[in-house]
């Protein structure tokens, strides 16, 4: 399972947004991730679920966290 874990930076790159936007999604419960010490980890399955059925977020709100 360790090979399936993604870092915060990797997820931000996949979704094309700033890492702060990813943390906000986690805090709102829209993306599943786990903080281990100072490091965030995400499974590929969590990213796939997020992309398959995106939550009802406002695009403008999400983009405001962009790069």
C-alpha positions in Angstrom: 0.0 0.0 0.0 2.9 2.4 0.6 3.5 2.6 -3.2 0.0 4.0 -3.6 0.6 7.0 -1.3 0.9 10.5 -2.7 2.4 13.6 -1.1 0.6 17.0 -0.8 2.8 18.3 -3.6 2.0 15.5 -5.9 -1.8 15.9 -5.3 -1.5 19.6 -5.9 0.3 19.0 -9.2 -2.3 16.4 -10.3 -5.2 18.8 -9.5 -3.3 21.8 -10.8 -3.8 23.9 -7.7 -1.7 25.3 -4.8 -1.1 23.0 -1.9 -3.2 25.3 0.4 -6.3 24.4 -1.8 -5.7 20.7 -1.1 -5.5 21.3 2.7 -8.7 23.3 2.5 -10.5 20.5 0.7 -9.3 18.0 3.3 -10.5 20.4 6.1 -13.9 20.6 4.5 -14.1 16.9 4.2 -14.2 16.9 0.4 -10.9 15.1 -0.1 -9.6 12.3 2.1 -6.1 12.7 3.4 -4.1 12.1 6.5 -1.5 14.1 8.2 1.4 12.2 9.7 3.5 14.6 11.7 4.3 17.5 9.4 3.6 15.4 6.2 0.3 14.9 4.4 -0.4 11.6 2.6 -3.2 10.7 0.2 -4.1 7.5 -1.5 -4.6 7.2 -5.2 -8.1 5.9 -4.5 -9.0 9.1 -2.6 -7.8 11.2 -5.5 -9.7 9.0 -8.0 -12.9 9.3 -5.9 -12.6 13.1 -5.7 -12.1 13.3 -9.5 -14.9 10.9 -10.3 -17.5 12.6 -8.1 -16.3 16.1 -7.3 -18.2 17.7 -4.3 -20.5 20.7 -4.8 -17.8 23.4 -4.4 -17.8 26.7 -6.1 -15.2 26.8 -9.0 -14.4 30.5 -8.2 -13.7 29.6 -4.6 -11.4 26.7 -5.5 -9.6 28.7 -8.2 -8.8 31.4 -5.7 -6.4 29.0 -4.1 -4.7 28.4 -7.5 -1.1 28.8 -8.2 
